[in-house]
Amino acid sequence: MTKAEIVAEIAQKTGMEKTNVQTTVEEFMNVLKNSLKKGENVYLRGFGSFIIKRRAEKTGRNISKNTTIIIPAHNIPSFKPSKVFIDEVKNNVK
């Protein structure tokens, strides 16, 4: 499902204009991204958590040049679904 499909479905279900829904969805994503940039986790009860995970420094290989490189420690965004979300998806398998 794409962002446009999500916007269309929300607009159809709520009766709101697509432009208003699109603005709301985009602003939600901006708030989420900005919170994670600041190092703040985002918790949505019954849905899941958007969290920052710390990756340790590690040694990697550049296979084409046959050299070793150091990959520095860095943060990555991650999503951890709630137990309710996991159960709903598990129980809906067809």
N, C-alpha and C positions, 0 to 999 in steps of 0.2 A: 504494500500500500504506500502510495506517495503522499507528500504533504498536500498536494492539490486534491487528492482523493479524500484525505482526512477533512480538509476544509469543506469540500462539497458535502460530505456526509453530515458533518456538524451543522452546516447551514440548513440542510434539508430537515434534520431532526429538530432543530430549535426554531426554525423560521426566521433566523437572522440573515442579514445580507452577507454574501460571500466575502465582500471586501472587509466588513467588520470582523468576521471570523478569521480571515487571513491575518489581519492586523493583530488580533488577539493571540493567535497561534505563534506568529513570528515574535511577538513581544515575550511570550512565555519562554520560547527558546533562547532569546537574548538574555532574559533574567537568569535562566538556568546556566548558560555559558558563563556569564559574568560572575555568578556565585562560585562556580567551579574554578574560574581563573583566580579568584581571591582566596581559594583554598577552603571554601565553605561547602560542605556536603548539603544536598537537597533531599529531604525526606518527604515522600508522598504516601501517607498512610493508606494501606490497602492496595497500593500499586507497586512501590519499590523505592529504592534509594539511588540517587546519582552521587557517586563518591569519587574521590581522588585516590588512586593507588600509586605508591612510590615504587619505582623499579630501581633496583640496585645497579651499580656499575658492573659491567661485565665485558669479557673479551669476546670479540666476534671475528669472523674470517671474511675477507674479501676473496671469494673463490677465483674470480677472473684474474686478479693480480697475484694471487697466492700470498697475501699479506695478512698480518694480524692487526686488528684495529680495536681500540678501546671505545666501548659504547658507554657514555657517561650516565650517571644516575639521572632519572627524570620522572616526572609525574605523568600519569595517563588517566583520562576519565573512564569510569566504569559504571555499569548499571547492575544493581543487585535487586532482582524482583522480590516482592514480599511473598510470604508463605501463601496468602490468599490468592495472589496472582498465579503462583506456580500451581496450586491445586486446581484452579479454574482451567488452566491450559492443559494440565494432565488429564483431567476428567472429561475434556472435550475432544479427545483424540477419536477419530472415526476410522 
